[in-house]
Structure formats: C-alpha cells, structure tokens
Amino acid sequence: MKEAASKQQVESILKDYHWMMNSIKVLRDSMKGAGEGLTAQYGDESSMPKPQGTTSDPVYREVKRREKRYTVIHKYEEKISVIQDRMHRIKNDREQEVLHWLLEGKSYRWIALHMGLSHSHIRRIRESIVEQLSDTNVPNVPNGDLCTEVKSA
C-alpha cells in the first residue's frame, strides 16, 4: 500500500490503526516460540517414525499457520506505514494532538473533553487531517510537455 492513498483509505486506516498496532504486538509475541510440543519427546512415541512432508505432519501445519500470520502482520504493517510515513505533513499543533489521540484509539467525545472542544469540531479537525494525509491534495502537474520550447529572437 505504498502507492497513493485515497481519503477513504486514510480514514479507514486511522479508524483501525490502534487495534492493528495491538494485533501486531500480540502476533509478534505469539510467534516467538518455535512450536514446542508438536512431536513426542518422551516415551514410546518418541522412538516411532515421524511423518514428514505431508499435510498430516503437525510441524508442516504449524509452519503454514505461522506463514499466514506473518502475512497478516505484514499487511497491517503496510497499512500503518501509510499513516506513519505521512505524519510529517501535519503542522498544526491542534491537529497533531487530535491525530495522536485518534491513533491511540480515543473517541471524538473523549478527545473533545480532553481538549475542551466540541466533538463536531474534533470531527472537522479529523477531516482536515485526512485531507492532509491523503494523496489527493498533491499539486497537479499540468497536462502536456513540461519542457516548452524557447524561441530565440
């Protein structure tokens, strides 16, 4: 999602940012273990041949499950980077404060109470933030050739 981000995409990512960050943390923590306990280590089962390379192999299934989870983590990280890579565009202190609390998962009402503003004002500030973070406000390049011929006198 490194390409252009529309207003709708930015709004969606802003809304989901907090839980995606928490999910990344939890998923990374859960992926630290190497899948312990998938094969028998003691007793009669430990000396028996283990299945290898088939879908009934618990190690293989664990690897596939983890691979899917890494894909989810990567997808969340790409979405989050859309916001993080554009945060420098927000210059106004009030907008920066609202953005901070939105990314922390706070509601418009909570932010409004915290900042002493109305929740509708917070909504307008969020709309301004979305406008600045989206790629729709990039200046248009004029159509046609940028290099014009200069006629000599």
ZADO-1210 file (C-alpha; in nm, 4 decimals, padded with zeros to 6 digits):
<atoms>
<atom x="00.0000" y="00.0000" z="00.0000" code="MET" pos="1"/>
<atom x="00.2995" y="00.2256" z="-00.0568" code="LYS" pos="2"/>
<atom x="00.1244" y="00.3797" z="-00.3551" code="GLU" pos="3"/>
<atom x="-00.1224" y="00.6653" z="-00.3374" code="ALA" pos="4"/>
<atom x="-00.3744" y="00.6578" z="-00.0538" code="ALA" pos="5"/>
<atom x="-00.7247" y="00.7933" z="-00.1059" code="SER" pos="6"/>
<atom x="-00.9241" y="00.9759" z="00.1591" code="LYS" pos="7"/>
<atom x="-01.1343" y="00.6649" z="00.2223" code="GLN" pos="8"/>
<atom x="-00.8232" y="00.4515" z="00.2735" code="GLN" pos="9"/>
<atom x="-00.6710" y="00.7053" z="00.5139" code="VAL" pos="10"/>
<atom x="-00.9992" y="00.7275" z="00.7095" code="GLU" pos="11"/>
<atom x="-01.0196" y="00.3500" z="00.7339" code="SER" pos="12"/>
<atom x="-00.6579" y="00.3158" z="00.8467" code="ILE" pos="13"/>
<atom x="-00.6987" y="00.5951" z="01.1053" code="LEU" pos="14"/>
<atom x="-01.0036" y="00.4164" z="01.2454" code="LYS" pos="15"/>
<atom x="-00.8258" y="00.0781" z="01.2577" code="ASP" pos="16"/>
<atom x="-00.4753" y="00.1994" z="01.3498" code="TYR" pos="17"/>
<atom x="-00.4969" y="00.1300" z="01.7240" code="HIS" pos="18"/>
<atom x="-00.6197" y="-00.2281" z="01.7039" code="TRP" pos="19"/>
<atom x="-00.3805" y="-00.3083" z="01.4175" code="MET" pos="20"/>
<atom x="-00.0860" y="-00.1912" z="01.6293" code="MET" pos="21"/>
<atom x="-00.2069" y="-00.4029" z="01.9209" code="ASN" pos="22"/>
<atom x="-00.2569" y="-00.7025" z="01.6917" code="SER" pos="23"/>
<atom x="00.0965" y="-00.6690" z="01.5564" code="ILE" pos="24"/>
<atom x="00.2354" y="-00.6684" z="01.9117" code="LYS" pos="25"/>
<atom x="00.0313" y="-00.9721" z="02.0149" code="VAL" pos="26"/>
<atom x="00.1047" y="-01.1633" z="01.6940" code="LEU" pos="27"/>
<atom x="00.4780" y="-01.0991" z="01.7197" code="ARG" pos="28"/>
<atom x="00.4799" y="-01.2151" z="02.0825" code="ASP" pos="29"/>
<atom x="00.2859" y="-01.5304" z="01.9962" code="SER" pos="30"/>
<atom x="00.5219" y="-01.6091" z="01.7076" code="MET" pos="31"/>
<atom x="00.8360" y="-01.6079" z="01.9241" code="LYS" pos="32"/>
<atom x="00.8019" y="-01.9740" z="02.0235" code="GLY" pos="33"/>
<atom x="00.9132" y="-02.2326" z="01.7712" code="ALA" pos="34"/>
<atom x="00.6024" y="-02.4506" z="01.8027" code="GLY" pos="35"/>
<atom x="00.7082" y="-02.6563" z="02.1002" code="GLU" pos="36"/>
<atom x="00.5296" y="-02.9830" z="02.1730" code="GLY" pos="37"/>
<atom x="00.4497" y="-03.0747" z="01.8145" code="LEU" pos="38"/>
<atom x="00.6321" y="-03.4065" z="01.8272" code="THR" pos="39"/>
<atom x="00.6658" y="-03.6556" z="02.1091" code="ALA" pos="40"/>
<atom x="00.9889" y="-03.6217" z="02.3063" code="GLN" pos="41"/>
<atom x="00.9476" y="-03.8989" z="02.5650" code="TYR" pos="42"/>
<atom x="00.8006" y="-04.2499" z="02.5864" code="GLY" pos="43"/>
<atom x="00.7186" y="-04.4976" z="02.3137" code="ASP" pos="44"/>
<atom x="00.6035" y="-04.2301" z="02.0677" code="GLU" pos="45"/>
<atom x="00.9449" y="-04.0620" z="02.0684" code="SER" pos="46"/>
<atom x="01.1098" y="-04.3688" z="01.9092" code="SER" pos="47"/>
<atom x="00.8406" y="-04.4101" z="01.6425" code="MET" pos="48"/>
<atom x="00.8978" y="-04.2704" z="01.2923" code="PRO" pos="49"/>
<atom x="00.7623" y="-03.9194" z="01.2460" code="LYS" pos="50"/>
<atom x="00.5581" y="-03.8166" z="00.9414" code="PRO" pos="51"/>
<atom x="00.7493" y="-03.5836" z="00.7134" code="GLN" pos="52"/>
<atom x="00.6367" y="-03.3520" z="00.4356" code="GLY" pos="53"/>
<atom x="00.2709" y="-03.4444" z="00.4369" code="THR" pos="54"/>
<atom x="-00.0250" y="-03.2349" z="00.5384" code="THR" pos="55"/>
<atom x="-00.0764" y="-03.4602" z="00.8396" code="SER" pos="56"/>
<atom x="00.2644" y="-03.3507" z="00.9664" code="ASP" pos="57"/>
<atom x="00.1978" y="-03.1210" z="01.2648" code="PRO" pos="58"/>
<atom x="00.5229" y="-02.9310" z="01.2091" code="VAL" pos="59"/>
<atom x="00.4315" y="-02.8566" z="00.8487" code="TYR" pos="60"/>
<atom x="00.0830" y="-02.7424" z="00.9500" code="ARG" pos="61"/>
<atom x="00.2351" y="-02.5175" z="01.2159" code="GLU" pos="62"/>
<atom x="00.4722" y="-02.3637" z="00.9610" code="VAL" pos="63"/>
<atom x="00.1806" y="-02.2946" z="00.7229" code="LYS" pos="64"/>
<atom x="-00.0258" y="-02.1425" z="01.0054" code="ARG" pos="65"/>
<atom x="00.2622" y="-01.9179" z="01.1068" code="ARG" pos="66"/>
<atom x="00.3250" y="-01.8196" z="00.7468" code="GLU" pos="67"/>
<atom x="-00.0338" y="-01.6958" z="00.7238" code="LYS" pos="68"/>
<atom x="00.0086" y="-01.4993" z="01.0462" code="ARG" pos="69"/>
<atom x="00.3281" y="-01.3362" z="00.9142" code="TYR" pos="70"/>
<atom x="00.1318" y="-01.2355" z="00.6045" code="THR" pos="71"/>
<atom x="-00.1298" y="-01.0709" z="00.8285" code="VAL" pos="72"/>
<atom x="00.1414" y="-00.8898" z="01.0251" code="ILE" pos="73"/>
<atom x="00.2972" y="-00.7629" z="00.7011" code="HIS" pos="74"/>
<atom x="-00.0411" y="-00.6414" z="00.5721" code="LYS" pos="75"/>
<atom x="-00.1059" y="-00.4493" z="00.8964" code="TYR" pos="76"/>
<atom x="00.2449" y="-00.3005" z="00.8901" code="GLU" pos="77"/>
<atom x="00.1935" y="-00.1742" z="00.5341" code="GLU" pos="78"/>
<atom x="-00.1336" y="-00.0060" z="00.6301" code="LYS" pos="79"/>
<atom x="00.0162" y="00.1508" z="00.9411" code="ILE" pos="80"/>
<atom x="00.3152" y="00.2810" z="00.7465" code="SER" pos="81"/>
<atom x="00.0755" y="00.4781" z="00.5230" code="VAL" pos="82"/>
<atom x="-00.0062" y="00.6959" z="00.8256" code="ILE" pos="83"/>
<atom x="00.3398" y="00.6926" z="00.9829" code="GLN" pos="84"/>
<atom x="00.5128" y="00.7947" z="00.6595" code="ASP" pos="85"/>
<atom x="00.2797" y="01.0941" z="00.6198" code="ARG" pos="86"/>
<atom x="00.2616" y="01.2236" z="00.9781" code="MET" pos="87"/>
<atom x="00.5189" y="01.4928" z="00.8991" code="HIS" pos="88"/>
<atom x="00.2563" y="01.6642" z="00.6818" code="ARG" pos="89"/>
<atom x="00.0563" y="01.7671" z="00.9897" code="ILE" pos="90"/>
<atom x="00.1999" y="02.1021" z="01.1031" code="LYS" pos="91"/>
<atom x="-00.0740" y="02.2490" z="01.3241" code="ASN" pos="92"/>
<atom x="-00.0337" y="02.1691" z="01.6973" code="ASP" pos="93"/>
<atom x="-00.4061" y="02.1151" z="01.7473" code="ARG" pos="94"/>
<atom x="-00.4201" y="01.8748" z="01.4525" code="GLU" pos="95"/>
<atom x="-00.1143" y="01.6891" z="01.5822" code="GLN" pos="96"/>
<atom x="-00.2806" y="01.6473" z="01.9213" code="GLU" pos="97"/>
<atom x="-00.6051" y="01.5186" z="01.7677" code="VAL" pos="98"/>
<atom x="-00.4081" y="01.2809" z="01.5435" code="LEU" pos="99"/>
<atom x="-00.2172" y="01.1472" z="01.8447" code="HIS" pos="100"/>
<atom x="-00.5371" y="01.0669" z="02.0335" code="TRP" pos="101"/>
<atom x="-00.7057" y="00.9188" z="01.7259" code="LEU" pos="102"/>
<atom x="-00.4088" y="00.6858" z="01.6819" code="LEU" pos="103"/>
<atom x="-00.4411" y="00.5903" z="02.0496" code="GLU" pos="104"/>
<atom x="-00.7967" y="00.4787" z="01.9769" code="GLY" pos="105"/>
<atom x="-00.9789" y="00.7546" z="02.1655" code="LYS" pos="106"/>
<atom x="-01.3305" y="00.8620" z="02.0662" code="SER" pos="107"/>
<atom x="-01.4238" y="01.2059" z="01.9347" code="TYR" pos="108"/>
<atom x="-01.6071" y="01.2763" z="02.2601" code="ARG" pos="109"/>
<atom x="-01.3069" y="01.1790" z="02.4740" code="TRP" pos="110"/>
<atom x="-01.0733" y="01.3959" z="02.2647" code="ILE" pos="111"/>
<atom x="-01.3226" y="01.6836" z="02.2771" code="ALA" pos="112"/>
<atom x="-01.3463" y="01.6652" z="02.6574" code="LEU" pos="113"/>
<atom x="-00.9691" y="01.6402" z="02.6868" code="HIS" pos="114"/>
<atom x="-00.9083" y="01.9408" z="02.4604" code="MET" pos="115"/>
<atom x="-01.2087" y="02.1474" z="02.5657" code="GLY" pos="116"/>
<atom x="-01.3642" y="02.1477" z="02.2178" code="LEU" pos="117"/>
<atom x="-01.6913" y="02.0157" z="02.0759" code="SER" pos="118"/>
<atom x="-01.6946" y="01.6680" z="01.9234" code="HIS" pos="119"/>
<atom x="-01.8117" y="01.8194" z="01.5942" code="SER" pos="120"/>
<atom x="-01.5033" y="02.0442" z="01.5965" code="HIS" pos="121"/>
<atom x="-01.2871" y="01.7364" z="01.6527" code="ILE" pos="122"/>
<atom x="-01.4606" y="01.5749" z="01.3541" code="ARG" pos="123"/>
<atom x="-01.3727" y="01.8791" z="01.1373" code="ARG" pos="124"/>
<atom x="-01.0113" y="01.8646" z="01.2545" code="ILE" pos="125"/>
<atom x="-01.0019" y="01.4935" z="01.1673" code="ARG" pos="126"/>
<atom x="-01.1355" y="01.5732" z="00.8198" code="GLU" pos="127"/>
<atom x="-00.8541" y="01.8252" z="00.7782" code="SER" pos="128"/>
<atom x="-00.6025" y="01.5626" z="00.8936" code="ILE" pos="129"/>
<atom x="-00.7402" y="01.3078" z="00.6463" code="VAL" pos="130"/>
<atom x="-00.7164" y="01.5667" z="00.3687" code="GLU" pos="131"/>
<atom x="-00.3509" y="01.6327" z="00.4521" code="GLN" pos="132"/>
<atom x="-00.2596" y="01.2641" z="00.4871" code="LEU" pos="133"/>
<atom x="-00.4289" y="01.1548" z="00.1658" code="SER" pos="134"/>
<atom x="-00.2590" y="01.1900" z="-00.1686" code="ASP" pos="135"/>
<atom x="-00.5493" y="01.3790" z="-00.3216" code="THR" pos="136"/>
<atom x="-00.4029" y="01.7132" z="-00.2166" code="ASN" pos="137"/>
<atom x="-00.0799" y="01.6705" z="-00.4133" code="VAL" pos="138"/>
<atom x="-00.0491" y="01.9582" z="-00.6614" code="PRO" pos="139"/>
<atom x="-00.1440" y="01.8602" z="-01.0140" code="ASN" pos="140"/>
<atom x="00.1169" y="01.8570" z="-01.2839" code="VAL" pos="141"/>
<atom x="-00.0137" y="02.0379" z="-01.5937" code="PRO" pos="142"/>
<atom x="-00.1022" y="01.8186" z="-01.8874" code="ASN" pos="143"/>
<atom x="00.1318" y="01.8167" z="-02.1802" code="GLY" pos="144"/>
<atom x="00.5047" y="01.8573" z="-02.2084" code="ASP" pos="145"/>
<atom x="00.6786" y="02.0211" z="-01.9125" code="LEU" pos="146"/>
<atom x="00.9671" y="02.1404" z="-02.1269" code="CYS" pos="147"/>
<atom x="00.8490" y="02.4157" z="-02.3575" code="THR" pos="148"/>
<atom x="01.0496" y="02.5300" z="-02.6474" code="GLU" pos="149"/>
<atom x="01.2061" y="02.8728" z="-02.6151" code="VAL" pos="150"/>
<atom x="01.2006" y="03.0720" z="-02.9376" code="LYS" pos="151"/>
<atom x="01.5016" y="03.2863" z="-02.9999" code="SER" pos="152"/>
<atom x="01.4500" y="03.6442" z="-03.1107" code="ALA" pos="153"/>
</atoms>
